[in-house]
Amino acid sequence: MTATTSTTGRAAPPARTAGSRAAAVAYRYGLLGVLAAMLVLFSFLRPAFATYPNALVVLQSVAVVGIVALGVTVSMTTGGFDLSAGACVGAVVMVTALTMVRFNLTGATAVVAGLLTGLLVAAVNVLLTVVAKVPDLVATLGTLFLFQGLALIVTGGQSVAPGMTVDGAPAPGRYTEGFAWLGGGTIASVPVPVVVFALLAAAVYVLLNHTRWGRALYAIGGNPEAARLAGIRVARYRALAYAVSGVCAAVAGILLSARLGRGDVGAGDPYLLQSVAAALIGFAVLGANRPNALGTVVGALFIGVMINGLTMLNAPYYAQTFVQGALLVGALVTSYTLRRIR
């Protein structure tokens, strides 16, 4: 059998097989299909799942994770990886609690102190990765331990709560009402953390997809040397990526502190793995195969829906961790293996 040729004399491309077409569909829409199936299944098994109040619960539960994940996503666009995000969240929780409870300062001062803490973490990451040329994973892992330990040293390894004893006397301050509103207040019946998450997601989406800064970040992640030869200031943009990640982690820490009403030791520890999982799951959304804001939001919702649904089904907590891992593995297979098949 002879190969079919086109009018130009070149061999025509082979017809796509049914398997390749199925792989292409799964690659682009598979994760969204699984999310839709989860929504239908949980709604069928627990009708209370498909209610507006529960939807707000899911959104509020993923708001902090999603905000941290957006920062991690920006750091990943340059080929980096911010492992210090969870430690930054924990440090900000402790700093804001100390500012109000121990030093009796205002909630606005606590917000400023929290944001400065996030920028301090980002500055250390920039010094290690951009200036000292330490690999990102190693550098941010060091920053993780550094700020985890620093938060414990500053607080003496104890949680910070209103009424705690300081030098033999009750702490003079407390959480202000305005600061607490950031964690428990609503805007048009929507929790404040959800509104903040939506605004930051829109801002990161615009940054990455509709600005020259976003194009430069992706170019650096694709080939930093080619980006440098094209005139892009690689060091400056990598510093920008870590600054955005630090600010996002700081905002998440402020919201978490306001919701908890105290500074718990290790409050930020669970958010690193969940935020990284959300960002990596986002690779498989609509076949993006790269860090992107929309995919990260879907990844965070994916995790939130799964945890909320399993909780309503009274599944044990350790099963939730296993399912999260299975979903992450499935998303990575979709993003990488099916891409090659396609």
N, C-alpha and C positions, 0 to 999 in steps of 0.2 A: 504494500500500500504506500503510495507516495504522499508526502506532506502537502497540505493545502498551501498555496502561495497567494499572496495579495497582488494587486495590480501593479505594485512597485517592484515585484520580483522577490520580495522578502517573504520568509516563512511566516504564516499567520500564527499568532499565539495560540497555544493549546486551549481547548475549551475547559472551563472550570468544572471539576467533578462535583458530584453531590456532597462528598465529604468536605471538600474545600469550602463550598458554599455554607455548609452547616458550621464549620469552624469559624468562618468569617462572621456569621450571625452570633454565635456564642461569644466570640471575641469582643464584639461591639455591645451586645445587649444582654449577655449572660448574667452579669451581676445585678442589673436592674430587674431581670426576670426573677432571680432568686429573692430579691427584696420584695417584689410584688407578691410572690408565693408565700413568703413569711407573713406579710400583712394579712393575706386572705386566711392562712391557716390559723394564726393567733386569733383573728376576729371570729372564726368559726368555733374554735375551742373555748374561747372566753369572750363573749359578746361585749363585756366591759372594756376590752382592749380597744375596740373601734369607737371610742367616744372622744369628744373634744377635751374634757378634763385630762384624760389619759394621754392624749396627744401632747398637751402642754407639759405633762410630767416627763414624757420621753424627750421633748425638746430641751427642757430645763436640765435633764440629766446629761445630755450630750453637749450642752453649751460650753462648759469649761474644757472638756476634752477636745471639742471642735476648735476652740480658739487656740489652744496649744498646738493642735495639729496643723492649723493654718500657718503658724510660725515655722514649724518643722518643715512644712511643704516648701516655703520660700527658701529655707536653707538648703533643701535638697535640689532646687533648681540649678544651683551652681556646682553641683556634684558634692556638696557637703552633707553633713548629717549631724544635727544638734541633739546629742544625747543628754545635754545639761538642762533641757527644758523642764523636766519634772522637778529637779532640784531647785530651779529658779522659781517655780510655782511655790514650793515649800518655803523657800527663803522669803518670798514676798508675803506669804501668809504670816510668818513669824514677825517680820519687820512691821507690817501694818498693825498687828496685835500689840506689839511693844510700844509703838508710837502712841496709840490711844490709851491702852490700859496702864502701862508703867509710867509713861511720861506725860499722860493726861493732855495730849494735844488733840487738835481737831481732826475730823474725818478727812477733810481736804488735805491736811498735812500728811495723813496716812497714805492717801492716794498718790501724792507726789513722791513720798518715800518709797512706795512700792514700785512706781515707774522707774525711779532712779536705781533701785536694786536690779530691775530687769536690764537696764542699760549697763550697769556694772558687770553683770554676768556676760552680756554681749561683748563688752570691752575686753574682758579676759579671754573670751573665745577668739576675738579678732587678733589680740596680741599673740596668742599661741599659734593660730592657723595661718594668718596673713603675714605677720611680722617674723615669728620664729620658725615658720614653715613646718610646723608639726602636723602630721596627718589629722584630718578632722575627727575621725572616730576616737583616736587616742587623746587628742586635745580636749574634746568635749566630755569624754569620760573622766579625765582629770578634773575638769571644771565641776562636773557632777559631784564628785567626792569632796572637792574643796568647799562648795557652798552648802552641801549637806552638813559637813562638819562644822562650818562657821555658824550655821543656824543653831546647832546644838550647843556650841561654845557660848554664844551670846545669851542663850536662854538657860544655860546650865543643864541642858537635857530635859527640861520640864516644859509642859504646855503653858501657854499664856492665856489666862482667863480672868474676867472681872472678879474682883474679890480675892485674888490670889495674894499670898503673903510675900511682901518685899521688905527685907531687912527688919523682919519682926512686926511689920505693920501691914494693913490691907493696902493693896495697890490703889493709887488715887484716882485712876481713870476708868473709863468704860467705853464700850462701842457706842458711837453716836448714832442717833436715829437716821441721819442722812446717809451715813456709811452703810448701816444695816439695810437701808432701802435698796442698795445696789444688789444685794443678794436675795432679798425677799419681796421687793416691791414689784409693781406691775405698771405697764403702760398700755392702756386700752385693753385690759385683761390679759395681756401677754407679759410673762415674767421679764424683768429687766435683763437678766443674763441672755435670754433668747434674742432680745432686740439687739444687744451688743454683738452677739455672735453673728446675726444676720448682717449688721452693718460692716463688721470686720471682714466677713466672707465676701461681701460685695466689693469692698475696697481692695482686697487681695486679688480678686478676680480681675478687676480693672487694671491693677498694677501689672499682673503677669500677662494679660491678654491684649491690652489696649494702650500700652505705653512703651516707649523706647527702652525704659529701664527693664521692663519685663523681657523684652526681646534680647537685651544684653545678658540678663541672668541666664536665660535658656542657652544662649550662645556659649557662655562660659561653661555651663554644665555639659554641653555637647563636646566642646574641644577648647580648653582654655588657651592653648598656644595659638590656635587659629584666631580666637577672639582677640588676643593681645596684638597679633599682627594686623588685625582689622582696625586697630585703634581704640579698642575698648579697654578702659582702665580696670583690669581684672581685680586688683587688690581693693579698689574702692567699692566695686559692686559686691564683692564677697563680704566686705565689712557691712554694707547695706543689708545684705541678706541676714546676717547674724543679728544686726540691730533690730530688724523687723521681728525675728524670732524671739529676741529678748523682750521686746515690748509686748508681743502677744502673750508670752508666758507671764509677764507681769500683770497684764489685764486679767488673765485667768486667775492668777493668785489673789488679786484684789476681790474679784467676784466670789471666789471660794471662801476667803476670809470673812467676807460680809455674810455669806450664807451660813457658815459654821458659827459665827459669833464668838470665836476664840482662835487662838493659834495653836493648833495641834502639831506635835512633833511628827514629822514624816507625812504631813497632809498631802504633799505633792507627789509622793512616791508612786501611787497607782497610775498617774496621768502620763508618764513617759511611754510605757508600753502601749497603752490604749491610743495615744495620739499618733505614735509611729504606725500602729496597725491601721488607723483611719487613713493616714497619708498613703500607705502602701496599697491598701485596698482601692484607693482612689485611682491608682494606675490603671485599673481594669475597667473603669467607668467610661463607656462610649469609645472604648479602644484607644484611650489617650496615650497609654504606655509611657507616661512621664508625670512628674509632679504637677498637679493642677488644683485650683481652688474648688471647682465644682466637684471633682472626684473626691476630694477630701471631705467636703460637706456630706456627700452621699455615703462615704465610708463611715463617718461619725454617726450618721443616722442609722446605718446598717448595724453598727455595734449597739446603739441605744435601743433599737427595736428588738434586737435579739435578746438583750439582757432583760428588758422589760417584759417581753413575752414569756421567757423562761421563768422569770420571777412570778408572774401571774399563774403559771402552770405548776408552781411549787417545786421547780427543779432545784437540786442541790447546787450550792455555789461553785463547787469544783467542776460540775458539768458545764457551767457557763464558761469557765476558763478554757476547757477543752474545745467547746464549740467555737469560741473566738479564734483559737489556733487553727481549727479546721477551716473556718471561713477565710482566714488570712492565707493559708496554704492554697485554697481553691482560687482565691483572687490572683495570687502570684502565678499559678499555673495558667489561668486565663490570660494574664497579661503577657507572659513570656512564651509558654509552649504553644498556645493556640495562635499566637502571632506568627511564629515560624511556620506552622502548618498552613496558615492563611496565605 
